[in-house]
Amino acid sequence: MTTNISRDINKDLNGSLISGVLLSILGVIAIAAPNFTTLFTETWIAAILIFAGFTKLVYATQTRDRGGFIWKLLLSGLYIATGIMLFVYPLTGILTLTLLLGTFLLTEGTFELILAFQLRPQQNWTWVLGNGIITLVLGAMIWFEWPFNAPWLLGTLVGISIIFSGISRVMLSLNARSTSNPT
């Protein structure tokens, strides 16, 4: 019985390790081909918006007697129209998403700085300050380089995220393996 459980644990750990390595490889590929990855990301967001819009449309029709039907209908239309626009005009969508990301980071960085100074009496408040400064700088870099950074930026960021996801999976798997097989 114990060998079956041990075999199952090792099988799970091996699967997790393999998925981590594959994620890391996919991340490197995404960074190596950032223009393709950016276009793929933009298209994926378009598909999600269209699907979410149709889901909202179904919900609106199913709950039309509960009030707010027109608003639910308009909201679903907004999702669907935005998704279709991203499909039809992918370059404009990439430019818009990049500018939106830069705006988000500038806003987040500003809020983090404000929060840091409110937390100043607490220990380790400088970590929040550092996060705010870095986030603000990243947002400014996107804004000042826009639109020239749009074709590669989203793909590069997605690639970096995938690499770190893969590395974290590998490290967790190795940690779990070492704790399950103490030698």
GIURDA-V739071 format. One record per helix or strand. SS is the DSSP state (alpha for helix, beta for strand). FROM is the first residue (numbers start at 0). TO is the last residue. If there is no record, write none. Layout:
BEGIN
SS/FROM/TO  SS/FROM/TO
END
This chain:
BEGIN
alpha/1/31  alpha/33/61  alpha/63/65  alpha/68/87  alpha/89/117  alpha/124/144  alpha/149/179
END
